Amino acid sequence: MVAIIMGSDSDLPVMQKAADILTELKVPFEMTIVSAHRTPERMFHFAKTARENGFRAIIAGAGGAAHLPGMVAAITPLPVIGVPVKSSNSIDGWDSILSILQMPEGVPVATVALNAARNAGILAAQIMGSSDPSILDRVAAYKKKLEEQVLEKARKLEG
């Protein structure tokens, strides 16, 4: 199962895209709010117990200083995928991107593009699919569908 966490409900419009693609790919997930700054004990408990609670990957979205993905990655052995979110107090999203991207050696966070929660969901599905062939087959079918859509658009354009 994949966990989708975010620092605030204001991140939900972005993070919902991860939930949508995981639903489409039939990958089980749970979604909640865990703030690194406002609920640090909740964050610590979530990260410390994520593995025993059945999670195998975590998607963590955060804006501004965006400490949530890195702090969770510091606590759990599970793979963490960070989604930088352009929030209302953001510096064009760069603060979030760099806060998630620039992790110290030994504490990796896979980082997707600004507001790219859909890509985080796909990456989580690929991680899950590495040990579940049925999920990997659905990811492969999804990517084939993307290819077909591009080829159809090319045919229309080329006339």
Secondary structure as GFF3:
##gff-version 3
##sequence-region A 1 159
A	DSSP	beta_strand	2	6	.	.	.	ID=ss1
A	DSSP	three_ten_helix	9	11	.	.	.	ID=ss2
A	DSSP	alpha_helix	12	24	.	.	.	ID=ss3
A	DSSP	beta_strand	29	33	.	.	.	ID=ss4
A	DSSP	alpha_helix	40	49	.	.	.	ID=ss5
A	DSSP	beta_strand	57	63	.	.	.	ID=ss6
A	DSSP	alpha_helix	68	75	.	.	.	ID=ss7
A	DSSP	beta_strand	80	85	.	.	.	ID=ss8
A	DSSP	alpha_helix	94	101	.	.	.	ID=ss9
A	DSSP	beta_strand	110	111	.	.	.	ID=ss10
A	DSSP	alpha_helix	117	129	.	.	.	ID=ss11
A	DSSP	alpha_helix	133	158	.	.	.	ID=ss12
###
